[in-house]
């Protein structure tokens, strides 16, 4: 089967869409399929092209047997609204212009969070007369509204109509959460075309290990400090001011909070930490994905947090699966399906989002009870092995694509 995948994020970028796409496509290639991904020059989240790459009109490379086609985009940092929309629209246009140079696929996949990739997949499916699939990683533009980046108005309503037009036109929608499926069904989308394939983790890459003393020394962390990490995008959706308030409440403890990553709120958070005089908070630049296991190993607990808004009750941040695989206890500041998953697995402590007192109390509890922390980590690893193996998820999505192609044939 020949698969064309359209995603504006792909390695060496390290965000969740890039990682999921790469890890799935590797498995599909191993299963004997011919896979091409159309993407852009890597630049997320800083809006600067990675070393070794250029923002050219068209260039190709091969990664793990995947044919990677990189097209020109208007590059913008992961902040603001107007420039990011230009980024998204330019990628959609460039992806479609690159379409005639690709072999005719048997099926096309477009992945969110931003759905202009799905628009490109929809148009490509029409032009090539092939079925296309919408991989739904985020409810967009609802998420933009939720973080206050866009107000109610004609433009938002037009985007919402386009969103549901795409759901109806797709041969299938592959959602990463059950909550997304229920939202679409409530909006009138046929339940039968919506499949749930949750995120997961590459178990071979994320394996439990005894700390990371070299990294802790590199970061200037004392050997007996309790290290709590937030690893990922430092964005508008994450409500990380609450983490700084929790760090203030924990001053005087043998603890260090490390925030690893880049994002729209990083500089504001750094300035706030300086204003608060926090000496137990450390900001670490974004790291290549290959170092993520090392940073998790250096952590005694991992924080997962989003702002308290109804939309975020429907999401499952993919970073939780990596922490689980590394046997690290999680402090989960996300309500809804994410909290249910953690409680079901017994992999962490769930707290109310944007409640700094509850965050501090959960961290203090783990600090004071090493046996509890170890037990939560052990149960997390067990759940990762039995339920959230990325290779199993990749094959589940592949089966959906194969069934669509077979039915069409």
N, C-alpha and C positions, 0 to 999 in steps of 0.2 A: 504494500500500500504506500502511496506517495502522499505525504502530509505536508501542508504548508501552514506554518504557525506565525502569527503576527503579534509581536509584543514589543512595546517600546522600551522595555527593560530586559537586559540579558547580561550574563557575566562578561567582563569582570565586575560589573555592578553587583552589589551584595544584598539588595533589598529583597523582600519576600517574593514579589512577582518574578524577578530574575532567577532566584534560586529554585522556585517551584518549576518554572519552565525548563530550565537547564536539566534539573534532575529527572523530570518526566521524559524529556526528549532523549536523554541518554539511554533510558530503559527501552524506549520505542525503537531506537537504532539497534540495540542489542537483540530485540525481538525480530529483527530482519526488515524493518521498514525504512524507507528513504525519507529523510526529514530535512526540510529547509525552514529556517526561521528568518523573518525579515524584522530587523531592529534598527536602532540608531547607533551612533558613536557613543560609547559609554561615558556618562557625565553625571549621573545621579549620585548624591543629591545636591552637590555644590554648583552644578551648572558649568563645570569646567571639564573639558575632554581629558580622559585619562592618558597618562604617559604611554607613548607607543601607538596612539591612535590619532586620526585626523577626521574632522567633520567633512567628509567628501560626499559628492553626489551619489557615488555607488562604489562599494568595495566588498570583497568577499574573503572569507577565511573558513577554516574547518576547525571545529572543536569537538572532540570526542565522537567523531563520525557524523556530526551535525553540520550541514552546510549553513553558514551564517552569512546573511546578506545585510550589510550595514548601509543605510541611506542617510542623506543629509536631513537635518532638522534645524529649526530655529531653537537654539539651546538657551534654556532659562533655568535659574536655580529653583529649588523646590520651595518657593515662597512667592507670595503675591498671587494674583489671579489672571490678569490680562496677559502677561507674558507667558504664563504656563499654558493658557488656552492656545496661544500662538504656537507654542512648542507642540502641543497635542495635534493641532490642525496641520502643521507642517509635516509631522510624521505621517499622518493619515494620507496626505497628498503624495509624499515621496514613496510611501509603501505601494500605493496604487500605480505610480509611474514605473516602479520596478517590476510590477506584475508580469508584463509581456516577456521579460527576460528569464522567467522561471518556467520550468517544465510544468505541464498541466497537471495539477494535483488531483488526487481522488477525493480529498476533503480538506477544508480550510478551517482553522481555529483562530479566533481573535480573543485575547484575554484582557480583562480590565486590570487595575482599578479604573483608569479613565476609559470611557467607552468609545472614544474615537478609533481605537484599535478595532473594536467590534464593527464600527461603521465601515472601516476599510475591508474587514473580512466579509461583511455583507455584500458590499459592492463587488469584491473579488469573486464571491460565489456567483453573483448574477452574471458577471462578465465571462467567467469560465464555465458557467453552467454546472456548478458543483455545489454539493451541500456544504453548509458552514455551521460551526458550533460556537456559541458564546460561552467562554469560561468566565464565570461571575465570581470575582474575588472581592468586590466591594459594591455597595449600592451607591452608584454615582449618577446623578449629582446630589443625591441626598446627603452624602458625607460632606460635601462642600458646604451645604446649608447648615449642617450640624455644627461645624467648627466656626461658623460666622463669616466664611469667606465670600458668601454670596447671599443676597437678600431675596425674599419673595418678589416675583415680578414676571414680566412677559418672557424674558430670556430663560429663567429657571423653568417656567411652565413648558416652554418649547423644548428644552432639554429633557424634561421628564416625559413628554410625548414621544420624543425620539427614542428614549430608553425603552419604552414599552413596545414601540414599533420593532425595535431590534429583537426583543424577546420573542415576539410573535413570528418574525421572519426566520429565526434560527431553526435549524433542524433539531437542535437540542440545546438546552442550557445546562452547563455543568457548574453547580454551585459548591462553594467550599463550606457552607453551613446549612443546617436544617432550617434555621431562622430565615435565611434568604429565600429558601424555597417557599415557605409559608407566606412571606411578604408578596412574592410574585403571584402565588395562587390567589391571595386576597385581591390582587390587582387585575385578576381576570386571565392569567396565563394558565394554560392547560398543565395540570399537575403531571400528566404522563410524559411530558417532554423535558421535565426538570429532574436532573440527577444530582445526587450529592456525593462528592469525592473530597473528603476533608484533606487538609494539609497534613504533612507528616515530617519525617526526618530521615536522613541517610544514617542508618544505624552504624555502618562501618566507619563513618567519619566522626560521629559523636559517640564516643565510648567513655564510660566513667574512668577517672584516673585520680591519683592522689595529689591534688593541688597542682600548682604551677609555680614553684619557688623562684625560678629564674625570672618569670614575668612579674611576680610580686616585687622582686628586688628592682627590676627595671622601672616599675611604676613608683618606687619609693614607699611601698607598703610594708609595715612592720609585720613580722612573722606571726604575732599573736593578735593582730587586728581581725575583727570580723568584717569581711568584705561583702558588701551588698552591691550588685551591679544592675544597671539598666542598660541593655545593649540594643541599639537600633536607631531608627530615625528620631531625632529630637524635634518633633513637629507640633503643629497647632492642635492636632487631635489628642495629644498624649497627656495634657494637663500636668506637666512635670513640675510646675510650681509647688504642687502638693508634696513632691519628693523633697524639695528643698526645705519646706516647712517641717517635714518629718525629720530631716537631718538636724534642724535646729533643736527639735525636741530631744534628740539623741546626743547632743553635745555633752562631752565628758565621758562618754562610753568609749571602749576600745573598738571603734567602728569607723569604717570608711565607706562612703557611697561613691561609686564610680559610674559616670555616665559616658558610655562609649558610642560615638557616632556623630553624625552631622545632621543638620536640618534647619528649618526656618526659625526655630526658637532658640537655637544654641547660644547665640551671642547675648540675647536678652536674659537667658537663664544664667549665663556666666556673670553678667553684670549684677543680676539680683543676688547671686551667691556672694559676690564681693561686697555688695551693700550690706548683706546680712552678717558679714564677717565669718562665714562658714569655713573652718579649716578642716572639716571632715568630708568635704566634697571634692572630687577630682574629675575634671573633664579630660577625656581621652579622644584624640582624633579618630575618625572612621577607620576601620581596619579591613584588610582583605578577608574574604570568607574563610580562607584557610586558617586564620588565626582565631576564629570564633571558639573552637573547642578549648583552646588555651585560655582564653579569657573566662569562659565558663568554669574551667577547672580551677582558676584562681579565685572564683567567687564562692562564698559560703552560702549565699542565697541570691535569688534572682527576682527582680521586680518586673511586673508586667502591669501597665497602667494606661487607661484611657479616660478622657473626660466623661463626666456623668451626664449622658444624654441617651434618650431611648434608642437611637439608631445603633449605638455601640453595644447594646444588649444583644445584637444579632451577629456580632463579629467574633472571630477566634484568631487572635494574633498568633502568627506562625512561630514566634520565638518561644512559645511555651513548650513546643514539642522538642526543641533542641535542649532546653533546660532539663526537661524530663529525661531525655536520652542520656544526659550527662550526670543524672542522679543528683540534681541540685534542687533543693526545696524552693517553691515558688511562693511569693507574696503576690496574690492576684487582685489587682485593683480594677477589675472589669466585671460588670454584672452580666446576668443572662446566660447564654449558652456556654461562654468561656468558663464562668464560675461553676456551672453544672459539670462541665468536663473535668475540672480540677477536683471537685468534691467527689465525683464518681471514682476517679482514679486514686484519690487520697494522696495527691502529689503536692499539696500546698495549703496555705491559709488564705481564705478569701476575705477581703475587706471592702468597705464601701469606697467607691472611687472619689477622689478629691477630698478625702477625709484624712488629713495628715496625722491626727491623733491615732486613728485606727492603724495606719501604716506603721507608725512608730511602735505601737504596742505589739503588732505582729512581728516586727523585726526583733524587738526586745525579747519576745517569747522564744524565738528561734535561738537567739544568742544564749539565753539562759537554760536551754534544754537541748543539748547536742544530740541526745537520743531521739527526740522528736524530729529534729532536722534530718538525721540520718534515715529515719523510717519514711519520712515524706519523700526523700530522694530515692530510696529503694523502690517504693511503690510507683514513682514516676517512671523510672527506668523499666519496670515491669510492664506498665501500660504502653510505653513507647514500643517495646518489643512485640507486644501482642496485638496492638490496635493501630499504631501510627507509623508503621514502616512505609517510607516513601515509595519504595519499589512496588509494594502492594497497591498503593494508591495510583501509581503510574499505570499499572496493568489494568486497574479498574476503569480508568479513563480511556485507555486504549481500547478496551472491549466495547465501550460506548461508541467510539469512532468506527470500529470494525463493523458493528451491527448496523450503523447508518449506511455505510458504504455497501454492505451486503444487501440490505433491503432495497437500496436504490438500483443495484445491479439486477 
